[in-house]
Every structure is written in C-alpha cells, then in structure tokens.
Amino acid sequence: NITNIGDLGIYIPSFRISDSAPGTNSPIVTLRGQRPSDVGLTVDPAIPIYFAEIPLTPNQGTNLAMYDLASVQVLKGPTGTLFGRNTTGGAVLLTPNKPIDEFEAYIEGGAGNYDMALGQAMLNVPLSDVFKLRFAIDHQQRDGYLDNISAIGPQDFADIDYIAYHLSTLW
C-alpha cells in the first residue's frame, strides 16, 4: 500500500516527507530530525533522493510516485563515504526494475470518489539478446475536495493530476 514516497514515513521510524510552501512537487525530506532549513533551487538537501543511482538534487519538480521499483532503501546518515558530502542526514535510494530477457507486461486501473481515476502499466520487451527495453507509466487524476470561495488562488484545492513514466534500456 505504498503508493508514494511519503507513505514510507508510516513504516520507517524517524522518517518524514512533507510538502513545502511551493507545493507537493518540492518535498522536504526529514530523517532523524535533520531537514533543510530552506527549500530552494540553490540549496542541497541534507537527505538527497537517488533514482537509479542519480541524485535528484535539488528536489524541486520530483514526482515521487512509487511504481515499477525493484527496491527502496532509506539509509540513515551520515553516508558521506558512500554518497558524497551532501548526505549528512542520510539518503533515499529508489532502484527501478531493469529490463529482463523475457517479454512481460501488466496494466492496472482503479477508480474512486471525487472522480478519481488511476492507472499503471509496464511493458518489457527483449528486442535481441543484447538489447532490452522496459517502459513503465503511472497516472492519477482526482478532483479536489475543497472549493475556493475567494477570488484569490486556484478554484479547487487538493486536485491530483499527474503522469510519470520512465524508460529503461539495457544494451
């Protein structure tokens, strides 16, 4: 039942991900009480998020949906010897599934209240013995449950509408 990285805080002691003032696409990662003092494009977080061994720093614009992953690791820091100077609080490692030698595919869908619709799909195609391809996609859409009665800001609050995907090749 872990659908986004914020759900990990339920199962991992002293780990939280909260939304910053700019919105949900600028997460604040807190681990053992360490967190950034400011969220900005020029500030490196104390707990960086790695996807496929690539640091997502700064965290602005990261869609933290959890789909088609081989493993998720939360390393409580400091982990500077493994990941460099900017991991004083630890690191979050998201490892996607790699392409494999067999054809594989799945599709999932769901619906809920407030016109929620969600879907996930994955396609793994071995094009040859040495070249393999894997494509995964995640989509969710839901109307907000709060109406803004003032003329300032968006019409609805808590809308969800995103598409996330990744393409992996192995050659």
VMD Tcl script that draws the C-alpha trace (Angstrom):
set ca {
  {0.00 0.00 0.00}
  {2.94 2.34 -0.51}
  {1.91 4.49 -3.47}
  {4.19 7.49 -2.96}
  {7.39 8.12 -1.07}
  {5.55 9.96 1.70}
  {3.90 6.67 2.71}
  {7.30 5.35 3.82}
  {7.04 7.53 6.93}
  {4.36 5.17 8.23}
  {6.77 2.21 8.24}
  {10.20 3.80 8.84}
  {10.81 5.38 12.25}
  {12.06 8.99 12.26}
  {11.44 9.44 8.50}
  {9.00 12.00 7.11}
  {8.36 13.70 3.79}
  {6.24 16.81 3.87}
  {5.15 19.36 1.33}
  {6.94 22.67 1.22}
  {5.38 26.09 0.68}
  {5.79 25.96 -3.14}
  {3.72 22.73 -3.28}
  {3.79 18.97 -3.42}
  {6.49 18.85 -6.11}
  {9.04 20.35 -3.69}
  {9.23 17.73 -0.94}
  {11.03 18.28 2.36}
  {12.75 15.08 3.50}
  {13.31 14.75 7.25}
  {15.35 11.89 8.70}
  {16.27 11.66 12.38}
  {15.42 15.33 12.80}
  {17.67 16.60 10.00}
  {15.97 18.62 7.31}
  {16.87 21.54 5.08}
  {16.44 24.97 6.59}
  {15.31 26.34 3.24}
  {13.81 24.81 0.12}
  {15.24 26.41 -2.98}
  {16.91 25.62 -6.24}
  {20.32 26.54 -4.84}
  {20.07 24.58 -1.58}
  {21.23 20.97 -1.49}
  {19.11 18.81 0.82}
  {20.65 17.01 3.80}
  {18.89 13.82 2.68}
  {19.03 13.55 -1.12}
  {16.81 11.21 -3.11}
  {18.55 8.96 -5.64}
  {16.72 7.38 -8.58}
  {18.74 4.74 -10.45}
  {21.88 5.95 -8.67}
  {21.35 9.54 -9.89}
  {20.79 12.21 -7.21}
  {17.62 14.25 -7.64}
  {19.04 17.45 -6.20}
  {17.51 19.87 -5.82}
  {14.22 18.09 -5.12}
  {12.07 20.63 -6.97}
  {9.89 19.05 -9.60}
  {10.32 15.46 -8.45}
  {7.27 13.28 -8.84}
  {7.68 10.76 -6.07}
  {5.22 8.11 -7.24}
  {6.27 4.58 -6.36}
  {5.82 2.30 -9.37}
  {7.87 -0.44 -11.06}
  {10.59 -0.39 -8.40}
  {12.97 -3.22 -7.53}
  {13.89 -1.77 -4.13}
  {13.56 1.23 -1.87}
  {16.25 1.95 0.73}
  {16.35 4.63 3.40}
  {19.89 4.98 4.71}
  {20.22 6.85 7.98}
  {23.33 9.01 7.75}
  {25.81 10.37 7.67}
  {26.60 8.48 4.47}
  {29.30 10.77 3.09}
  {31.75 7.94 2.45}
  {29.28 6.26 0.09}
  {27.42 9.17 -1.47}
  {29.48 12.33 -1.01}
  {29.46 15.43 1.13}
  {25.77 16.35 0.76}
  {24.40 13.30 2.54}
  {24.87 14.37 6.15}
  {21.43 13.16 7.17}
  {21.28 10.03 5.03}
  {19.98 9.08 1.62}
  {16.86 7.64 -0.01}
  {17.61 5.17 -2.81}
  {14.93 4.28 -5.37}
  {16.01 1.46 -7.68}
  {13.77 0.80 -10.71}
  {13.32 -2.65 -12.21}
  {15.75 -3.35 -15.02}
  {14.85 -4.83 -18.40}
  {14.93 -8.63 -18.42}
  {15.26 -11.41 -21.03}
  {11.54 -12.25 -21.19}
  {8.51 -10.44 -22.61}
  {6.49 -9.09 -19.71}
  {3.61 -6.64 -19.32}
  {0.92 -5.57 -16.90}
  {-1.80 -2.97 -16.67}
  {-3.73 -1.89 -13.59}
  {-6.55 0.58 -13.12}
  {-8.76 1.95 -10.43}
  {-11.45 4.47 -9.66}
  {-12.68 6.25 -6.55}
  {-14.53 9.19 -5.12}
  {-14.20 12.77 -6.42}
  {-13.87 11.40 -9.97}
  {-10.58 9.66 -9.17}
  {-9.04 7.55 -11.91}
  {-5.67 5.89 -11.74}
  {-3.67 3.54 -13.87}
  {-0.29 1.89 -14.15}
  {1.24 -0.07 -16.96}
  {4.57 -1.68 -17.76}
  {5.98 -3.26 -20.92}
  {9.25 -5.20 -21.03}
  {10.46 -6.21 -24.50}
  {13.71 -8.07 -25.22}
  {14.44 -6.82 -28.75}
  {17.52 -9.04 -29.10}
  {19.95 -10.99 -26.95}
  {21.91 -7.83 -26.20}
  {19.25 -5.08 -26.31}
  {16.29 -4.96 -23.93}
  {13.67 -2.27 -23.33}
  {11.35 -1.54 -20.38}
  {8.71 1.20 -20.23}
  {6.55 1.96 -17.19}
  {3.90 4.64 -16.69}
  {1.81 5.83 -13.75}
  {-1.16 8.21 -13.99}
  {-3.57 9.55 -11.42}
  {-6.31 12.15 -11.63}
  {-8.71 13.32 -8.93}
  {-10.89 16.39 -8.43}
  {-10.27 18.50 -5.37}
  {-12.43 18.15 -2.30}
  {-12.15 21.79 -1.19}
  {-13.72 24.67 -3.10}
  {-12.08 28.08 -3.01}
  {-14.83 30.62 -2.40}
  {-12.49 33.60 -2.66}
  {-11.28 35.11 -5.92}
  {-7.63 34.54 -4.95}
  {-5.80 31.38 -5.94}
  {-7.00 28.24 -7.68}
  {-10.66 27.31 -7.98}
  {-10.23 23.90 -6.32}
  {-7.74 22.68 -3.75}
  {-6.16 19.23 -3.44}
  {-6.53 18.34 -7.11}
  {-4.35 15.48 -8.28}
  {-3.33 15.23 -11.91}
  {0.00 13.72 -12.89}
  {1.66 11.38 -15.33}
  {5.01 9.82 -14.52}
  {6.94 7.42 -16.70}
  {10.39 6.02 -17.20}
  {12.12 4.19 -20.00}
  {15.00 1.80 -19.33}
  {17.27 0.17 -21.85}
  {19.92 -2.47 -21.38}
  {22.48 -2.93 -24.10}
}
mol new
graphics top color blue
foreach p $ca { graphics top sphere $p radius 0.5 }
foreach p [lrange $ca 0 end-1] q [lrange $ca 1 end] { graphics top cylinder $p $q radius 0.2 }
display resetview
